[in-house]
Amino acid sequence: MNIVIELPTWLGDTIMTIPAVQNLKKNNKSSKYIFLGSNVGINVYQNIYPEDYFLIIEKKYVNFYSFTKNLGNVDLFISFRNTFRSNIFSKLIACKEKYIYQRNIYTKGHQVEKYNNFISFVNDKKFQPEAIKLNSKSSKYINKEGKTIALNPGATYGEAKCWPKEKYAEIAFRLSDIAHILILGGNDSIKTNLFISDFLRKNNVTNFSDLSGKTSIQDLIDIIANVSILVTGDSGPMHIASAFQTPTISIFGPTDFRDTNQWKNKNDTIVKLDLDCMPCLKKVCPLGHHDCMQKIDKEYIIELINKKIL
């Protein structure tokens, strides 16, 4: 059987589909798999299943017809996205069975469980989601002679998910005497991370590396698998940490920690306030004050880090 799987666009969502796909593969061992997705999603699944076939989806709708026809014979199409593009694929791909994830149907539990329940429905089984599995190697960015603290200040969802860059800069400065500091982020985090880097340089800190826009998905996996601790908001790198039980401080604001916290990481500490406006699930604070993040004390975060790595 030939199975085509369309992956989510974003890193965190892609990571959270892994237990569901693990169950799909266990139940369909002899099948051939084609994964469709963004560069990010494809790179994640190439890490896990290098023997499968992968296609990066073209953004131009005009090319969709030829793209889908080049897939060949398909027996089952599964999409973890419910978008205009997913529905076009569903119509253009000639196959016996087609399933598209529906958020309004799968509403209970952690997002990992929601994706897993979707795959359970597709297979007419009752799967249990296991731990997230990724493959890591050693990393050239890790200081093997001492502690390494990774900071991930950004989030692709929007600024509301981000703890203030000033507080990240302060904890990096305060902890630079006990650990090497790695500042993580994609191209969208360069401006924020430059603020932190400049702050450290102005305070004569040299044992840090700003890796903004410099790491591949495999680099990111290798780094997070080997750091002493990761400090992050609700983000893709946070979900990578769950695969390696990496000690993590996960700072939550507008998103619901019950839905998107790390899956089965016993070394994760969730930090959040309990405000009436939480969770609003908005990309920008609708009240204009961003208290859910602004009022999280940096001294408390420093105390938690010290407890985990000293």
Beta strands, then each sheet from edge to edge (+ up, - down):
strand 1: 2-6
strand 2: 32-37
strand 3: 53-56
strand 4: 74-79
strand 5: 95-100
strand 6: 147-152
strand 7: 179-183
strand 8: 208-210
strand 9: 229-233
strand 10: 248-251
strand 11: 268-271
sheet 1: 3+ 2+ 1+ 4+ 5+
sheet 2: 8+ 7+ 6+ 9+ 10+ 11+
end
